[in-house]
Amino acid sequence: MQIISALFVENFALRQAPGPSTRIDLTGAFFSFAAPTPVPVTIDPHLVVLVYCPESEPGNSVLEVVFRKGALADDEQLARNVSPFTVEPGKFTYRLVRGELAIAEYGQIFAHCRVGTAQWHLVPLTILPPVEPQSNPT
């Protein structure tokens, strides 16, 4: 099995299309965002991971996502999610992972994603300082 795509998104929805076929509507894909409050802050970004299973493989595996402070395998771990899944061979599936991450400083973090023991697929996310509210001129 292999990861086809992994993105942080604001919204995710499935819908049927003729065929029968399924459409995945992803909106608000992002790689950075302003923290809701100054650090320290807890954020909970949604990561959608799309996985394909070739017809020649069994359809059972495990998705592992480790949120780290950096791109290296030994960088500090912020959170970890492991979830078994089943997909029909020759088809796709998705997993929606919500990390609850305690952020102590602004900067870049990475979601390290893999199926089974395959290579890691990295998804960067940059946390920016909060946006100052605009004052209304009178």
N, C-alpha and C positions, 0 to 999 in steps of 0.2 A: 504494500500500500504506500501511497505517497501523498504529501500535502500539496495541493494545487495552489492554495492561496490562504493567507492569514492576514486579517486586517482588523484594526480597531474601528468600530462603527458606532454611530449614534442610534441607528435603528435597523432592524432586520425583520423581514417578513417573507413568508412563502405563499405562492399562489399557483393554482393549476392553470395550464395552458393546453391547447389542443394537442392530442397525440396518443395517449395522455402524457403530458410532460410537466415538469415542475419548474417554476421560475423562482429565483431568489432575488428579492429586492433589497439591496444594501444602500443605505443612505447615510450621508455624513461620515464617510471614511476619513480618518484623520491619523496624522503621525505626530501631532503636537496639540497642546491645548493649555489655556491659562488655568491655573489652580483656582478653585472656588474661594479659597481663603489663603492667607499667608501660611508658610510652613511653620511648624509641622502640620500636615494635613493628611487625611485618609481619602484616597480616590478609589473609584471602582469602575474602571473602563471595561467595556465589553469587547471581547476579541472573538471574531467568528473565524473558524478554521474549516476549510473545505478539503475533504479527503477523497481520493479516488482509489478503488480497489480493482486491479486487473482481473479478468475472468479466470486467470490461471492461479489465483491466490485464494486462500480461505478468507471469509469475510469477518473474522474476529481479530481485534487488536486492542490496543490501549493508546489513548492520546495523553501525552504528558506535556504540561506547560509549566515552565519555571520562570517567574518574573525575577530578573536580576538587575543589579545596579549598573551592569556593564555587559559587553558582548562576549566576555570570556567565561568559560565553564566554571571557573573558580571564583568569579565575582560574587559579591554578597547576594544571597537569596532573600527576596522580599516576600514571596509567596509561591506556593506550588499547588497544582491541580492535576490529578491523575484520574482519568475516567475510561472504563472499558466501553467498547462500542461494537456493534455488528452492522455490516453493510453487505448487501447482495453483491457477489462478484460481478464485475462489469459495470457497476454503478458508483454513484457519488453519495456521500453523506456530509453532514456538517456537525460541528460542535460549537456551542456558544459558551465561552469561558468568561466568567466575571471575576476579575481579581480584586481583592480588597487589599489595597497597598498603602502602607504607612510611609509617607514621603517626608524626609527630614530636610531635604535641600532640593532646589530646582536643578534641572538638568535632564539628561537622557537616561532612560531605563530600557531594558529589552525583554520581550517575551521570547523565551527559548522554547520552541515547539518541536515535538517529534512524535511519530507513530512507531510504537514498539521500541526497537533499539536503533532505528534509522538515524541518519545525520540530523543535527539540529537545524531548524529553520528559524531565523531570527527576525523579529519584528520590532523596530525601534519606536519609542514614544518619548517625546520631549515634553517635560512639564515646565511651563513658564510661570513667572510671577503673576499674581492676580491683576486683572485690568482695573485701573482706577476709574471709578464712576465719573462720568462727564458732568460738570456743573452746568446748570441752565442759566444762560445770560438773562438778566432782567432788564 
